[in-house]
Amino acid sequence: MEQLKGLILSGGKGTRLRPITHTSAKQLVPVANKPVLFYGIEAMAAAGIEQVGIVIAPETGAEIEAAAGDGSRFGVHITYVLQDEPLGLAHAVLTAEPFLGPSPFVMYLGDNLLQGGISDLVAAFREHQPDALILLTPVPDPEHYGVAELAAAAPGETGRVVRLIEKPPAPVTDLALVGVYMFTAHIHAAARAISPSGRGELEITDAIQQLVDAGMRVEPHIVRGWWKDTGRLSDLLEANRLILDNIEPRMDGELVDSRVDGRVVVEAGARLERSNVRGPAMIGAGTRLVDAYVGPYTSIGDDCTIENAEVEHSILLSGSSVHGLAGRIESSLLGRNVAIARDDRQPRAYRFMVGDNSEISIL
């Protein structure tokens, strides 16, 4: 098999993460202080893929280009492919056809995380040389995903792919398609042969079904490790937890009458004064903690300030500040340069400036 290319889809509107995605691409929201998109690029590089195309949207493309650059720092060469409208994954494949050409390729959804990367899967694709390889995992809510029905097979074996359906209202299987696919160039003709779905998109499940119906070999692979689609806050926090569970502790910052327990990374320029951090956690460069507590599964970005406050199981993006709160912030996501503070003046009142589609919980 000739050299594989990589295709990372980083378009879409990120409606499930609003209001964060009103001002930033969902693929650049950090998990363990690293943009989700970068995990996909690094997985491509680790699998030996050198040419990577990133599909971008007009609204967020410039931001993604500025963040990922030409790919040299990841050891790849990045080509950007503009998709004018989010008209489906198969449409993104057709939009990227001039970049992909006749090459086989790996397609990776830019807001997904897959434990262990894709190196073994790419090696299996190269060895077995199917027309497509799809990743599947059991999920409790298959009606929200594209799902695959497999033929019966002997114990310990995986049956062949019989049918794929996008978000079925009454699924007969719990095997959802993970956001990583491997294709030969046959997928282009299959994508051109399908019609838009009821939601007006060219579905990748329909294109893969076209391959199955044409008698081509579509191999399933059941994912046993974790996989996360980070499009929702709960999944983003869970992905943050899973990544932090495997970090190596490192202390490059300054501790002043402070304590750090467990797996904690404190970046250079960070300063902790009379504070307690209980890992796993990450404290970004230039961040200040003063009379603060940071609990497990928290990622605090660069140049943040937490003073007289407590934060746990949360993600704070760069430049955020939290001051003087009586209660603990938990299970939260704060965007860039967000300021949360308590004012002790009388009369007491809540004062907010909140964007569209925001959510505030006061306990």
HELIX and SHEET records of a PDB file:
HELIX    1   1 THR A   15  LEU A   17  5                                   3    
HELIX    2   2 ILE A   20  HIS A   22  5                                   3    
HELIX    3   3 LYS A   26  LEU A   28  5                                   3    
HELIX    4   4 VAL A   36  ALA A   46  1                                  11    
HELIX    5   5 GLY A   61  ALA A   68  1                                   8    
HELIX    6   6 SER A   72  PHE A   74  5                                   3    
HELIX    7   7 LEU A   89  THR A   95  1                                   7    
HELIX    8   8 GLU A   97  LEU A  100  1                                   4    
HELIX    9   9 SER A  119  HIS A  128  1                                  10    
HELIX   10  10 PRO A  142  HIS A  144  5                                   3    
HELIX   11  11 HIS A  186  ALA A  193  1                                   8    
HELIX   12  12 ILE A  204  ASP A  213  1                                  10    
HELIX   13  13 LEU A  233  LEU A  244  1                                  12    
SHEET    1   A 7 HIS A  77  LEU A  82  0                                        
SHEET    2   A 7 GLN A  51  ILE A  56  1                                        
SHEET    3   A 7 LYS A   5  SER A  10  1                                        
SHEET    4   A 7 PHE A 105  LEU A 109  1                                        
SHEET    5   A 7 LEU A 175  PHE A 183 -1                                        
SHEET    6   A 7 ALA A 132  PRO A 138 -1                                        
SHEET    7   A 7 VAL A 218  ILE A 222  1                                        
SHEET    1   B 2 PRO A  30  VAL A  31  0                                        
SHEET    2   B 2 LYS A  34  PRO A  35 -1                                        
SHEET    1   C 2 ASN A 112  LEU A 114  0                                        
SHEET    2   C 2 TRP A 227  ASP A 229 -1                                        
SHEET    1   D 2 GLY A 146  LEU A 150  0                                        
SHEET    2   D 2 VAL A 161  GLU A 166 -1                                        
SHEET    1   E 6 ARG A 250  MET A 251  0                                        
SHEET    2   E 6 VAL A 264  VAL A 266  1                                        
SHEET    3   E 6 ALA A 281  ILE A 283  1                                        
SHEET    4   E 6 THR A 298  ILE A 300  1                                        
SHEET    5   E 6 ILE A 315  LEU A 316  1                                        
SHEET    6   E 6 LEU A 333  LEU A 334  1                                        
SHEET    1   F 6 GLU A 254  VAL A 256  0                                        
SHEET    2   F 6 ARG A 271  GLU A 273  1                                        
SHEET    3   F 6 ARG A 288  VAL A 290  1                                        
SHEET    4   F 6 THR A 305  GLU A 307  1                                        
SHEET    5   F 6 SER A 321  HIS A 323  1                                        
SHEET    6   F 6 ALA A 339  ALA A 341  1                                        
SHEET    1   G 5 ARG A 259  ASP A 261  0                                        
SHEET    2   G 5 ASN A 276  ARG A 278  1                                        
SHEET    3   G 5 TYR A 293  VAL A 294  1                                        
SHEET    4   G 5 GLU A 310  GLU A 312  1                                        
SHEET    5   G 5 ARG A 328  GLU A 330  1                                        
END                                                                             
